């Protein structure tokens, strides 16, 4: 169905793909696995026309094809569902799906006809999506189905799925796999980019393993196992079962006492919850999305106004109920949000700039006088973080969006990116005005 031959791609000094070669047989589910930064997403974004390779060839059905844009890929029957969905939340399912491929004329958009076709596709693949629902009312799993429908509506025969289960619950994963198997039965070819070995073994027919931008293994899934895949991914033997000694918890460090959180709509998101976390233990909070765990964590981090909270919280013997997020951070409470792109990072800021967010007012981020930023100190600290946590690519000056999603860095004389930015801005203003009109 598709073959990559000697695909090479650089982003500045970073060699993301190094002579990548692999084939995907038609009518199969093919997994591409590797650690974060292995180059698997970059390779498939080249296949989809998101990036242009520096060297190599792409073959579709045995013929060399030039794929320079997603439009080229779509015309060849290739669709891609990205890890972070590309949907306009105030718009309906049908409006999102036809965006860029609108039926009818500019003067007479035939959404009714499109809705009928989408409903047929939804029934055919048992996706259970209402074409008239707005995106913002759908669960994450349903939004992913909309992305699948968007590709199917454009007659995709090859579907590339980037980390498709990263945001799904276990039940949603099982339902999603059933959908993929039905697609395979109807002749679709599916490529899944992932690093979850149990899912690779459960769903795929063949697997390609990448490490440091290279293909290091191509195997039939039925003839391999988790241990072999893990060894190929990291280049050494991996213990899949780690001996875990018994916990030796100490005194209570964090406590919630009769904690109740009221949402903006007046509903109780957390209702009279009490628990303690002791030193030296890990406490898990489980629940299907939307059952209050997000609000609970944000309340503990100081991100929810005190007017929405009743009950109390304590840390290290001190009442923290009325402390803001900064003061809690200074006490030693840290928060890693579930949505890193929206809540955790400034994507267009460099890694160095992101590392000082929230601690920008103290050393080593500021000079000894406490007034000016200490750029050398920030750079040194960032380099240490990169070494300690094996951040890839290891460049403090890259934008945050470059992590596992390296973007093309054009030459100064290339004006195409500036034109794209201007076009996106114009479209954004128009879409924003249209969405406000809908709300009104």
Secondary structure, DSSP 8 states (H G I E B T S, - for coil): -EEEEEEEEEETTEEEEEEEEEEE-TT-EEEEE--TTSSHHHHHHHHTTSS--SEEEEEETTEEE---SHHHHHHTTEEEE-SS----TTSBHHHHHHTTS-SB-SSSB-HHHHHHHHHHHHHHTT----TTSBGGGS-HHHHHHHHHHHHHHTT-SEEEEESTTTT--HHHHHHHHHHHHHHHHTT-EEEEEE--HHHHHHH-SEEEEEETTEEEEEEEGGG--HHHHHHHHHTS---SS---------SEEEEEEEEEEE-TTS-EEEEEEEEEEETT--------TTSSHHHHHHHHHT-S-GGGEEEEEEETTEE-TT--HHHHHHHT-----S-IIIII--TTSBHHHHHTTT-TTSTTSB-TTSSSB-HHHHHHHHHHHHHHHT-SS--TTSBGGGTTS------TT--HHHHHHHHHHHHHHHHHHHHHHHH-
